[in-house]
Amino acid sequence: KSSSSSMATDYTAMYKHIFPVVLRLAVDADDVARQLFRPLTLQLVRWFTSSSTQEEEQTMILLECIINGVGSRTDASLRRHCAHALAEFLKWCLKHDGGKSKKKRGSNKSGDQENSKGKTSLNTDSLFSRLFTLMIHPDYFKRVGAALSFNSMYINFRERTDVVDKHVLELASNLIQSLKGNMGVIKQQQHQQQQQQQQPGIAMTLVVS
């Protein structure tokens, strides 16, 4: 048992180095690297979200690496790619649930749905807790990354009323705080920021619509 646990620990340590490199290669200037590693990123998300163990350490390492990428101060392409990866993370967390916890009109079956909710809630909670932290982060680029992420995951988010009911109020609160923070941003690289500053506003519009 000790040897197997040490192997798992070694893999965990290895993933901490591999995942950030894979994410950077997915937005590399070289076309071949992008074509290889961009799909690999999404495949990794699908694979690690399929784990039957909730908040498994390896899955959380991947999530943390994507969160770090979406808050990049220097690489807009990495922010966009990681935002897409977070949307994929939410999508597959819900898909691996088999849609059992999706509320349907006229459905009175609650037993299996409640069990299924419990199964998916930890991974989705982990995703949203990290996203909310980014939304109110003092770093402007992390707030932009958080808004980009929510804009990417909105379609999947709105389709699950149980997820909406659980997170929408905290989401709206954090987006309002993010918008307040954007009002005080010193204008640097003005043309680029004018486009980026629209993202929290777009996200807020999606929430209230």
C-alpha positions as CSV (number, residue, x, y, z in Angstrom):
1,K,0.0,0.0,0.0
2,S,2.8,2.4,0.9
3,S,4.4,1.9,-2.6
4,S,1.1,2.6,-4.4
5,S,0.4,5.7,-2.3
6,S,3.9,7.0,-3.0
7,M,3.3,6.4,-6.7
8,A,0.1,8.5,-6.5
9,T,2.1,11.2,-4.7
10,D,4.7,11.2,-7.4
11,Y,2.1,11.6,-10.1
12,T,0.6,14.5,-8.2
13,A,3.9,16.3,-8.0
14,M,4.5,15.6,-11.7
15,Y,1.1,17.0,-12.7
16,K,1.9,20.3,-10.9
17,H,4.7,20.8,-13.4
18,I,3.1,19.2,-16.5
19,F,-0.3,20.9,-16.5
20,P,1.0,24.6,-16.7
21,V,3.3,23.6,-19.5
22,V,0.4,21.9,-21.5
23,L,-1.7,25.1,-21.0
24,R,1.1,27.3,-22.3
25,L,1.8,25.0,-25.3
26,A,-1.9,25.1,-26.2
27,V,-1.5,28.8,-27.0
28,D,2.0,28.6,-28.3
29,A,2.9,30.6,-31.4
30,D,3.8,27.4,-33.2
31,D,0.8,26.0,-35.1
32,V,1.9,22.3,-34.5
33,A,2.1,22.8,-30.8
34,R,-1.3,24.5,-30.6
35,Q,-2.9,21.7,-32.7
36,L,-1.5,19.1,-30.4
37,F,-2.0,20.6,-27.0
38,R,-5.2,22.6,-27.3
39,P,-7.3,19.5,-27.8
40,L,-5.2,17.7,-25.1
41,T,-6.2,20.4,-22.6
42,L,-9.8,19.7,-23.1
43,Q,-9.3,15.9,-23.1
44,L,-7.5,16.2,-19.7
45,V,-10.5,18.2,-18.3
46,R,-12.9,15.5,-19.5
47,W,-10.8,12.7,-18.1
48,F,-10.1,14.2,-14.6
49,T,-13.7,15.4,-14.1
50,S,-14.8,11.8,-14.7
51,S,-13.3,10.6,-11.4
52,S,-15.7,9.0,-9.0
53,T,-13.8,10.6,-6.1
54,Q,-15.0,14.1,-5.5
55,E,-12.4,16.9,-5.2
56,E,-9.7,14.3,-6.0
57,E,-6.3,15.9,-5.6
58,Q,-5.3,15.4,-9.2
59,T,-8.5,17.0,-10.4
60,M,-8.0,20.0,-8.1
61,I,-4.4,20.4,-9.3
62,L,-5.7,20.7,-12.9
63,L,-8.3,23.1,-11.8
64,E,-5.8,25.3,-9.9
65,C,-3.5,25.4,-13.0
66,I,-6.3,26.5,-15.2
67,I,-7.4,29.1,-12.7
68,N,-3.8,30.4,-12.6
69,G,-3.8,30.6,-16.3
70,V,-7.1,32.4,-16.6
71,G,-5.6,35.1,-14.4
72,S,-2.5,35.6,-16.4
73,R,-1.3,39.2,-16.4
74,T,0.8,38.9,-19.6
75,D,-0.9,36.4,-22.0
76,A,-4.4,37.2,-23.3
77,S,-4.4,34.0,-25.4
78,L,-3.8,32.0,-22.3
79,R,-6.6,33.7,-20.4
80,R,-9.1,33.0,-23.2
81,H,-8.0,29.4,-23.5
82,C,-8.2,28.8,-19.8
83,A,-11.6,30.4,-19.7
84,H,-12.7,27.9,-22.3
85,A,-11.2,25.1,-20.3
86,L,-13.1,26.2,-17.2
87,A,-16.3,26.2,-19.2
88,E,-15.4,22.7,-20.3
89,F,-14.7,21.7,-16.7
90,L,-18.2,22.8,-15.6
91,K,-19.8,21.1,-18.7
92,W,-18.2,17.8,-18.0
93,C,-18.8,17.9,-14.2
94,L,-22.5,18.1,-15.1
95,K,-22.3,15.6,-17.9
96,H,-20.6,12.9,-15.8
97,D,-23.5,13.4,-13.5
98,G,-25.6,12.0,-16.3
99,G,-28.0,15.0,-16.0
100,K,-29.7,13.2,-13.1
101,S,-29.8,16.2,-10.9
102,K,-31.2,18.5,-13.6
103,K,-34.6,19.7,-12.5
104,K,-37.4,19.0,-14.9
105,R,-40.9,20.4,-14.9
106,G,-43.5,18.0,-13.6
107,S,-40.9,15.7,-12.1
108,N,-41.5,14.5,-8.6
109,K,-38.6,12.1,-8.3
110,S,-36.3,13.4,-5.7
111,G,-34.3,10.5,-4.1
112,D,-31.9,9.8,-6.9
113,Q,-31.7,13.5,-7.8
114,E,-30.6,14.4,-4.3
115,N,-28.0,11.7,-4.3
116,S,-26.8,12.9,-7.7
117,K,-26.6,16.5,-6.5
118,G,-24.4,15.5,-3.7
119,K,-22.1,13.7,-6.1
120,T,-21.5,16.7,-8.3
121,S,-21.7,19.5,-5.8
122,L,-18.1,19.3,-4.5
123,N,-16.4,19.7,-7.9
124,T,-18.8,22.4,-9.1
125,D,-18.5,24.1,-5.7
126,S,-14.7,24.0,-6.0
127,L,-14.9,25.6,-9.4
128,F,-17.2,28.4,-8.4
129,S,-15.4,29.2,-5.1
130,R,-12.2,29.7,-7.1
131,L,-14.0,31.7,-9.7
132,F,-15.6,34.0,-7.1
133,T,-12.2,34.6,-5.5
134,L,-10.9,35.8,-8.9
135,M,-13.9,38.1,-9.4
136,I,-13.0,40.1,-6.3
137,H,-9.2,39.8,-6.6
138,P,-7.3,43.1,-6.5
139,D,-5.5,42.2,-9.7
140,Y,-7.5,43.6,-12.6
141,F,-6.4,40.8,-15.0
142,K,-7.7,38.1,-12.7
143,R,-11.1,39.8,-12.6
144,V,-11.1,40.0,-16.4
145,G,-10.2,36.3,-16.5
146,A,-13.0,35.4,-14.1
147,A,-15.5,37.3,-16.2
148,L,-14.3,35.7,-19.4
149,S,-14.7,32.3,-17.7
150,F,-18.3,32.9,-16.7
151,N,-19.2,34.2,-20.1
152,S,-17.8,31.0,-21.6
153,M,-19.7,28.7,-19.1
154,Y,-23.0,30.6,-19.0
155,I,-24.8,28.4,-21.5
156,N,-24.1,25.3,-19.4
157,F,-24.7,27.1,-16.1
158,R,-28.2,28.4,-17.0
159,E,-29.4,24.9,-18.0
160,R,-29.0,23.5,-14.5
161,T,-31.5,25.2,-12.2
162,D,-30.1,23.4,-9.2
163,V,-26.6,24.9,-9.9
164,V,-28.2,28.3,-10.7
165,D,-30.2,28.3,-7.4
166,K,-27.2,27.5,-5.4
167,H,-24.7,30.0,-6.9
168,V,-26.5,32.8,-8.6
169,L,-26.8,35.2,-5.7
170,E,-23.2,34.9,-4.7
171,L,-22.3,35.2,-8.4
172,A,-24.2,38.4,-8.8
173,S,-22.7,39.9,-5.6
174,N,-19.1,39.1,-6.7
175,L,-19.7,40.5,-10.2
176,I,-21.0,43.8,-8.7
177,Q,-17.8,44.0,-6.6
178,S,-15.8,43.2,-9.7
179,L,-17.5,46.0,-11.6
180,K,-16.7,48.4,-8.7
181,G,-13.1,47.4,-8.9
182,N,-13.0,48.1,-12.6
183,M,-14.1,51.6,-12.1
184,G,-10.9,52.4,-10.3
185,V,-8.5,50.9,-12.7
186,I,-5.7,53.2,-13.9
187,K,-5.9,53.4,-17.7
188,Q,-2.8,51.6,-19.1
189,Q,-2.8,50.2,-22.6
190,Q,-6.1,51.9,-23.1
191,H,-7.3,50.3,-26.3
192,Q,-6.8,46.8,-25.0
193,Q,-8.4,47.5,-21.6
194,Q,-11.5,49.1,-23.2
195,Q,-12.3,45.7,-24.7
196,Q,-11.4,43.7,-21.6
197,Q,-13.4,46.0,-19.3
198,Q,-16.6,45.0,-21.1
199,Q,-16.3,41.4,-19.9
200,P,-17.6,41.8,-16.3
201,G,-20.4,43.9,-17.6
202,I,-21.3,41.2,-20.1
203,A,-21.2,38.6,-17.4
204,M,-23.5,40.7,-15.1
205,T,-26.0,41.2,-18.0
206,L,-26.1,37.4,-18.5
207,V,-26.9,36.9,-14.8
208,V,-29.7,39.3,-14.6
209,S,-31.3,38.4,-17.9
